[in-house]
Amino acid sequence: MKDCKLCDNMIENVEKFCKSHKSAAKNLDLGYEIWRNRLDSIEREEYLKTLLEISTTGTLVKQVIMNELRE
């Protein structure tokens, strides 16, 4: 076992995120599909940056976003 890419929680096998960050990443992907359908093809980077500015975006989601923007 090894540590999550974003925190000290343990992960299994080939996963890069712990359960919490994996769930946040999944919700981020699902949300992007909704935004993309409603906002006529919003680019993913714009979506991520917009979420970072929203005060109610959760900490785990923000950590996943920052990681994705760095990659």
C-alpha positions in Angstrom: 0.0 0.0 0.0 1.0 3.6 -0.6 -0.2 7.1 0.2 -2.8 9.1 -1.7 -1.3 11.6 -4.1 -3.0 14.5 -2.2 -3.0 13.4 1.4 -1.6 10.8 3.8 -4.5 8.4 3.5 -3.6 4.9 2.2 -4.6 3.7 -1.2 -4.8 0.3 -2.8 -3.1 -1.1 -5.9 -2.9 1.3 -8.8 -5.2 4.1 -7.6 -3.7 7.5 -7.3 -6.3 8.9 -4.8 -7.7 7.7 -1.5 -11.5 7.0 -1.3 -12.3 10.5 -0.4 -10.3 12.2 -3.1 -11.5 9.5 -5.6 -15.1 10.4 -4.8 -14.3 14.1 -5.1 -12.8 13.5 -8.6 -15.8 11.4 -9.7 -18.2 14.2 -8.6 -16.0 16.7 -10.4 -16.3 14.6 -13.6 -20.0 14.2 -13.3 -20.5 17.9 -12.6 -18.4 18.8 -15.7 -20.7 16.7 -17.9 -23.7 18.7 -16.6 -22.0 22.1 -17.0 -20.8 21.1 -20.5 -24.3 20.2 -21.6 -25.8 23.4 -20.2 -23.1 25.9 -21.1 -22.6 24.9 -24.7 -19.2 23.2 -24.5 -17.4 24.9 -21.6 -13.7 23.9 -21.6 -12.6 21.7 -18.7 -10.0 24.2 -17.6 -12.5 27.0 -17.4 -14.9 24.8 -15.4 -12.1 23.9 -12.9 -11.0 27.5 -12.5 -14.6 28.6 -12.0 -15.1 26.0 -9.3 -12.0 27.3 -7.5 -13.6 30.7 -7.2 -16.9 29.4 -5.8 -16.8 29.6 -2.0 -18.9 26.6 -1.5 -16.6 24.3 -3.4 -15.3 21.7 -1.0 -11.7 21.3 0.1 -11.3 17.8 -1.3 -12.6 19.0 -4.7 -10.3 22.0 -4.7 -7.4 19.7 -4.0 -8.3 17.5 -6.9 -8.7 20.6 -9.1 -5.3 22.0 -8.2 -3.7 18.7 -8.8 -5.3 18.4 -12.3 -4.4 22.0 -13.2 -0.7 21.3 -12.3 -0.6 18.2 -14.5 
